Amino acid sequence: MPFQNPSDAEIKAILLSTQRIAVVGLSDKPNRASHGVSKLMQQWGFTIVPVTPKPQETILGEKVYPDLAQVPGELDLVNVFRRSEEAGAVVDAAIARGAKAIWLQLGIVDEAAAERAAAAGIPIVMDRCLMVEYGRLFAD
């Protein structure tokens, strides 16, 4: 059976329980989607945790971590800005880290990884933009 994203009500529940978002693949370049989406999520009150192997101190004023395993504290959501072929490894790391939910951005699809997350009891959203969905569900 092909993967189905959670319903609007389930996505809303995920977002309502989210405060801290690890953004895997967050770019320091303002013209990149990961940067713009994360900046807006900060403005909407979320704490962003940049995760990128590119050595740098901070992005969007937040300390950068080289991988999910090194991020301290709980992660409410892992937002993935990596190619589909790289998403599975990130999903596995998010499962190992005990993330409460996983979000694969627009254009990112990995059915097998989604099945692994579901088997671990972790809700996963795939091929959707976090910013668009948040705006659509909470803009009013």
Buried (B, 14 or more C-beta within 10 A) or exposed (E): EEBEBBEEEEBBBBBEEBEBBBBBBBBBEEEBBBBBBBBBBBEEEBBBBBBBEEEEEEBBEBEBBEBBEEBEEEBBBBBBBBEBEBBBBBBBBBBEBEBBBBBBBBEBEBEEBBBBBEEBEBBBBBBBBBBEBBEBBEEE
